[in-house]
Amino acid sequence: MEKRPSASTVVPIVVLLGLWLMMSPALACPYHGSQCKDCILKQMKCSCTSCVPVLRCMARCLWGGSSRANCVRRCDCGSPKLSDCKTCMSRCKCSCMA
């Protein structure tokens, strides 16, 4: 059977992604409870699977106390790029307008 990612690896990535989306206030808040979180998890499992290592690197770096600029330099190397991951993950339309 295929090994599934554990909650301890998915939750930090979702938190990091939430922080990342806060850069754009219109995308920062879920519009219907857990709908945004569910969309993000689905994107990471199905459409944006190649972004998981990049987002995990960013999460560890930021939680380690490094600045965002240093983390981007450290983690945004190779493929996919952080910009590619942001584009992929932005398919989840989360909005503060309610």
N, C-alpha and C positions, 0 to 999 in steps of 0.2 A: 504494500500500500504506500501511497505517497505521504510523505511527512508534512503535516500541516504546521504553519507557524504558531507558536504559543502566544497566549495573551500577553506575556511579558515582553515579547518582541513587537507585537502589533500596537499595543497601547502607547508606548513612547513615540512611535512613529506618527500615530494619529495626533498626539499632543503637539509634536513638532509641526505637523502640517497645519494644525489650527493656529499656532503662533505665526507660521509663515503666511497664512491667509489673512491674518490681521494687518498685514502690510497694506492690504486693499480692504478698507472698511466695509465696502459693499458685499464682500465675500466672507466676512468674518463670522457672522452669526447664522445659526441654523434657522430655517423658517418654520419648521414643524418638528419640534422636539428632537428625536434622534435621527430624523430623515437624512440630515447632512452627514452625520457620523456614519450611518449605514452606507451612504453613497461613497464616502471616502474609503471605507473598508472594502467595498465591492471593487472600486477602481484599483486598489492596491492588490487585491487577489486576482483580478481578471485582466484588466486593461493596462495597468501600469506596473506590472510585476518587476520589470527591470529597474524601476525607480526605488525599490525597497532598500537596496544597499546604500544608495546615495542619501536617502532620507534618514536611514539609521546612522550613517556617518555624521550627518548634520546634528541629529539629536544628541549623540554622544559628545560631540564637540561643544555644542552650546551648553549642555548640562555640565560639562567639565569646566565651564567658566570662561571660555574663549569668546572673543568678540565675533559678531556675525561676519564681518569682513574676513577675519582669519579663518573661520569655519568654511566660508565659501571658497577661499583659496585652497584649503586643505581637501575639501570634498568634491569640488566641481572640476574634476579632472577625469578624462576618459569619456566613456559613453554609458548611459545618457548624461547629458548636461542637466544642471539644476533647472535651467529654463525649459528644457524638454519635459521634465517632471512636473513643473508648475503648469505647463500647458495641458499635460495629460490629466492632472488632478483637478484642473479648473473646470472640467466637465460637470462637476458637482456644483450646481447652482444654489449656493447658500446665500441668503440675503437677510439684512437687518430690517428691511421694510416689512412692517406688519401692522 
